[in-house]
Amino acid sequence: MSSSSDTDVRPCPIKHALLVGADPELVAFLSTILEPDAWAIQQAPNNTAALAAAAKEHFDLIVTGEKTSGREDVELLRKIRRVRPHTRLIILTSETTPVDVIASMRERAFSYFTRPFCLDELAAMIRHAAEEPSWDDGIEVVSATPEWIRTFVRCDLKTADRLLQFLNEIADLPDEERHDVARAFREMLLNAIEHGGQLDPTKNVAIDYLRARRMVTCRIADPGPGFKLDDIPHAAVANPPDDPVRHMTVREDQGLRPGGFGILLAQQLVDQLIYGEEGNEVLLVKYLAPKKPDSA
């Protein structure tokens, strides 16, 4: 006699996503990311209809339309969270300000994208939203203006990706400087989360982002004991001149993943990389050229 547990296969419950707006390309795009056997995708023509739908039933993911402003979508999120506190909402918009992005962080939006955005990055963020079991306590905004943002971020790599996307939306920088600062900041943030925080989701990394008229500064402080730059043989920055890849052998012997170029790369992307005395606090500084006056 066979056991029913050997033959019964219980189907996974269907998850529900709501797409605001009627953009057929976005509907098709979302359908390629969310597996049709696991997700049911509904549409709402506007924010008013989306709020009514969310009040009636729970959605595992809501993606706003691009025809509304960031301010309008933050207001939608604020109203939805009154009845569905843990709703995962990704804002897509063509009209935004840094103040809107900050407001979305305070209301615990999952992510924020302004046109033109990279579809691959949006796809990755949607997958994060679909897979993450716990997320809405990962980023705490301590204080924020467009010029100075202070946050605590959970020691989790996917949470780091979310913060990076928010800051990328806020950063008012020329493309080249934005790219350099983002890459350097990412390397240092991942180091802080992985090595300082040991990927422990009960710990946080403290972050300050400051935008002055001719300078961008990022401060990252992790909960670890720190280190000395001359005592990290697993990192490329400690390689002797006659052995530029020594750290790769060290990492292999220690069972570490390939890499170790983060500090060295960041040093090349920003103007100054300054560590505190304990080594668990780092400051990134990027100087900006003065803006050229508009020609008459």
C-alpha positions as CSV (number, residue, x, y, z in Angstrom):
1,M,0.0,0.0,0.0
2,S,1.5,3.3,-1.1
3,S,1.6,6.3,1.1
4,S,-0.4,9.3,0.0
5,S,2.5,11.5,0.8
6,D,4.5,9.7,-1.9
7,T,2.0,10.5,-4.6
8,D,0.3,13.7,-3.6
9,V,1.8,16.9,-5.1
10,R,0.4,20.0,-3.6
11,P,0.5,22.9,-6.0
12,C,2.2,26.1,-4.8
13,P,-0.3,28.9,-4.2
14,I,-0.6,31.5,-6.9
15,K,0.9,34.9,-6.2
16,H,-0.8,38.1,-7.4
17,A,0.8,41.1,-9.1
18,L,-1.0,44.4,-10.0
19,L,0.3,46.5,-12.8
20,V,-1.0,50.1,-12.9
21,G,-1.6,51.5,-16.4
22,A,-2.2,49.9,-19.7
23,D,1.2,49.8,-21.3
24,P,1.2,46.6,-23.4
25,E,5.0,46.5,-23.5
26,L,5.3,46.7,-19.8
27,V,2.6,43.9,-19.4
28,A,4.6,41.7,-21.7
29,F,7.8,42.5,-19.9
30,L,6.4,41.7,-16.5
31,S,5.0,38.4,-17.9
32,T,8.5,37.3,-19.0
33,I,9.8,37.8,-15.4
34,L,7.0,36.4,-13.3
35,E,6.4,32.8,-14.2
36,P,2.8,32.3,-15.4
37,D,2.4,29.1,-13.4
38,A,3.2,31.0,-10.2
39,W,1.9,34.5,-10.8
40,A,-1.4,36.0,-11.9
41,I,-1.0,39.5,-13.2
42,Q,-3.9,42.0,-13.0
43,Q,-4.1,45.5,-14.4
44,A,-5.6,48.7,-13.0
45,P,-6.1,51.7,-15.4
46,N,-5.0,54.3,-12.9
47,N,-3.9,54.9,-9.3
48,T,-7.5,55.3,-8.1
49,A,-8.4,51.9,-9.5
50,A,-5.2,50.4,-8.1
51,L,-6.1,51.7,-4.6
52,A,-9.6,50.2,-4.8
53,A,-8.2,46.8,-6.0
54,A,-5.6,46.7,-3.2
55,A,-8.3,47.5,-0.6
56,K,-10.3,44.4,-1.8
57,E,-7.5,41.9,-2.0
58,H,-3.8,41.3,-1.2
59,F,-1.2,41.7,-3.9
60,D,2.2,40.3,-3.5
61,L,3.6,42.9,-5.8
62,I,2.4,46.2,-7.3
63,V,4.2,48.1,-10.1
64,T,3.0,51.6,-10.9
65,G,2.6,53.1,-14.3
66,E,4.9,55.5,-16.0
67,K,2.3,58.2,-16.8
68,T,2.0,59.3,-13.2
69,S,4.5,61.4,-11.3
70,G,6.6,60.1,-8.5
71,R,4.7,62.3,-6.1
72,E,1.4,60.7,-7.1
73,D,2.8,57.2,-6.8
74,V,4.2,57.9,-3.3
75,E,0.8,59.1,-2.3
76,L,-0.7,55.9,-3.7
77,L,1.8,53.9,-1.7
78,R,1.0,55.8,1.5
79,K,-2.7,55.1,1.1
80,I,-2.2,51.4,0.2
81,R,0.0,50.8,3.2
82,R,-2.7,52.0,5.5
83,V,-4.8,48.9,4.6
84,R,-1.9,46.6,3.4
85,P,1.1,47.5,5.6
86,H,3.6,45.1,3.9
87,T,2.7,45.8,0.3
88,R,5.7,45.5,-2.1
89,L,5.4,48.4,-4.5
90,I,7.9,49.4,-7.2
91,I,7.5,52.9,-8.6
92,L,8.0,53.5,-12.3
93,T,7.7,57.2,-13.4
94,S,8.8,59.7,-16.0
95,E,8.5,62.7,-13.6
96,T,10.4,62.8,-10.3
97,T,12.4,64.9,-7.8
98,P,14.9,63.8,-5.1
99,V,12.2,64.7,-2.6
100,D,9.9,62.2,-4.2
101,V,12.5,59.4,-4.0
102,I,13.2,60.2,-0.3
103,A,9.5,60.2,0.4
104,S,9.2,56.8,-1.2
105,M,12.0,55.5,1.0
106,R,10.2,56.8,4.1
107,E,7.0,55.0,3.0
108,R,9.0,51.8,2.4
109,A,8.7,51.5,-1.4
110,F,10.5,48.4,-2.6
111,S,12.3,50.4,-5.3
112,Y,12.1,53.4,-7.6
113,F,12.9,53.8,-11.3
114,T,12.7,57.0,-13.5
115,R,12.7,56.9,-17.3
116,P,15.0,56.2,-19.0
117,F,15.9,53.1,-16.9
118,C,17.7,49.9,-17.7
119,L,15.3,47.0,-18.2
120,D,17.8,44.5,-16.9
121,E,18.1,46.4,-13.6
122,L,14.3,46.6,-13.4
123,A,14.0,42.9,-14.1
124,A,16.5,42.1,-11.3
125,M,14.6,44.3,-8.9
126,I,11.3,42.7,-9.7
127,R,12.9,39.3,-9.1
128,H,14.1,40.5,-5.7
129,A,10.6,41.7,-4.9
130,A,9.2,38.3,-5.9
131,E,11.6,36.3,-3.9
132,E,12.5,38.2,-0.7
133,P,10.7,36.7,2.3
134,S,11.5,39.8,4.5
135,W,12.2,43.2,3.2
136,D,10.4,46.2,4.6
137,D,12.6,46.7,7.6
138,G,15.8,46.6,5.7
139,I,16.3,50.3,5.0
140,E,15.7,52.8,7.8
141,V,15.8,56.5,6.9
142,V,17.2,58.3,10.0
143,S,17.1,61.8,8.4
144,A,17.1,63.0,4.8
145,T,17.3,66.0,2.6
146,P,18.4,65.9,-1.1
147,E,21.8,67.1,0.1
148,W,22.3,64.8,3.2
149,I,20.8,61.4,3.6
150,R,21.4,59.2,6.7
151,T,20.3,55.6,6.7
152,F,20.7,52.2,8.5
153,V,20.8,49.3,6.1
154,R,20.5,45.6,7.0
155,C,23.5,43.4,6.3
156,D,21.9,41.7,3.3
157,L,23.2,41.9,-0.3
158,K,19.8,42.3,-1.9
159,T,18.9,45.1,0.5
160,A,22.2,46.8,-0.6
161,D,21.0,46.6,-4.2
162,R,17.7,48.4,-3.2
163,L,19.5,51.2,-1.4
164,L,21.9,51.7,-4.4
165,Q,18.9,52.1,-6.7
166,F,17.3,54.7,-4.5
167,L,20.6,56.7,-4.2
168,N,21.1,56.5,-7.9
169,E,17.7,58.1,-8.4
170,I,18.5,60.9,-5.9
171,A,22.1,61.6,-7.1
172,D,22.1,64.9,-9.1
173,L,25.4,64.2,-10.9
174,P,26.8,64.2,-14.5
175,D,26.7,60.7,-16.0
176,E,30.4,59.9,-15.6
177,E,30.6,61.1,-12.0
178,R,27.4,59.3,-11.2
179,H,28.8,56.0,-12.6
180,D,32.1,56.4,-10.8
181,V,30.5,57.2,-7.4
182,A,27.9,54.4,-7.7
183,R,30.6,51.8,-8.5
184,A,32.9,52.9,-5.7
185,F,30.1,53.1,-3.2
186,R,28.8,49.7,-4.2
187,E,32.2,48.1,-3.7
188,M,32.6,49.6,-0.2
189,L,29.0,48.9,0.8
190,L,29.3,45.2,-0.1
191,N,32.6,45.0,1.7
192,A,31.0,46.5,4.8
193,I,28.0,44.1,4.6
194,E,30.0,41.0,3.8
195,H,33.1,41.4,5.9
196,G,32.1,43.9,8.6
197,G,28.5,42.6,9.0
198,Q,29.3,39.0,8.1
199,L,26.0,38.9,6.2
200,D,24.2,38.9,9.5
201,P,20.6,40.3,8.8
202,T,20.3,41.3,12.5
203,K,23.1,43.8,12.0
204,N,23.1,47.1,10.2
205,V,25.5,49.3,8.3
206,A,25.3,53.1,8.9
207,I,25.5,55.3,5.7
208,D,25.7,59.0,5.1
209,Y,25.4,60.4,1.6
210,L,26.3,64.1,1.3
211,R,26.0,66.2,-1.9
212,A,27.8,69.6,-1.7
213,R,28.1,72.1,-4.5
214,R,31.4,70.7,-5.7
215,M,31.8,67.5,-3.8
216,V,30.0,64.2,-3.1
217,T,30.9,62.3,0.1
218,C,29.7,58.9,1.2
219,R,30.4,57.6,4.7
220,I,30.0,53.9,5.5
221,A,30.4,52.5,9.0
222,D,30.0,48.7,9.6
223,P,29.4,46.8,12.8
224,G,32.7,44.8,12.5
225,P,35.9,45.1,14.5
226,G,37.7,46.8,11.6
227,F,41.1,46.0,10.0
228,K,44.3,47.5,8.8
229,L,45.0,48.1,5.1
230,D,48.4,46.5,5.4
231,D,46.9,43.4,7.1
232,I,44.4,42.1,4.5
233,P,46.4,39.7,2.3
234,H,43.1,38.5,0.7
235,A,42.6,42.0,-1.0
236,A,44.3,43.2,-4.1
237,V,45.2,46.5,-2.4
238,A,47.7,44.6,-0.2
239,N,49.6,42.9,-3.1
240,P,53.3,43.7,-3.3
241,P,54.4,45.4,-6.6
242,D,56.3,42.3,-7.7
243,D,53.2,40.0,-7.2
244,P,50.0,41.8,-8.3
245,V,47.8,38.7,-8.0
246,R,49.0,37.3,-4.7
247,H,45.7,37.9,-3.1
248,M,44.0,35.4,-5.5
249,T,46.1,32.5,-4.1
250,V,45.3,33.7,-0.5
251,R,41.6,33.8,-1.2
252,E,41.6,30.3,-2.8
253,D,43.5,28.9,0.3
254,Q,41.0,30.6,2.6
255,G,38.0,29.3,0.7
256,L,36.9,32.8,-0.3
257,R,35.0,33.6,-3.4
258,P,37.0,35.2,-6.4
259,G,37.4,38.9,-6.1
260,G,39.2,41.1,-3.6
261,F,39.5,44.1,-6.0
262,G,36.9,46.3,-4.2
263,I,39.2,48.7,-2.4
264,L,41.6,49.0,-5.2
265,L,38.8,49.7,-7.7
266,A,37.2,52.3,-5.4
267,Q,40.5,54.1,-5.0
268,Q,40.7,54.6,-8.8
269,L,37.1,55.8,-9.1
270,V,37.0,58.5,-6.4
271,D,39.4,61.3,-5.4
272,Q,39.9,60.2,-1.8
273,L,39.2,57.0,0.1
274,I,39.8,57.5,3.8
275,Y,39.5,54.9,6.5
276,G,38.9,55.6,10.2
277,E,41.4,54.5,12.9
278,E,39.6,51.2,13.6
279,G,39.1,50.4,9.9
280,N,35.3,49.8,10.1
281,E,34.5,53.2,8.8
282,V,35.3,54.6,5.4
283,L,34.8,57.9,3.6
284,L,34.6,58.3,-0.2
285,V,35.1,61.7,-1.7
286,K,34.5,62.7,-5.3
287,Y,35.2,66.3,-6.4
288,L,33.0,67.9,-9.0
289,A,33.9,70.4,-11.7
290,P,32.0,73.7,-11.4
291,K,29.0,73.9,-13.7
292,K,29.5,75.8,-16.9
293,P,27.2,78.9,-17.2
294,D,24.5,78.6,-19.8
295,S,25.5,80.3,-23.1
296,A,23.3,83.3,-24.0
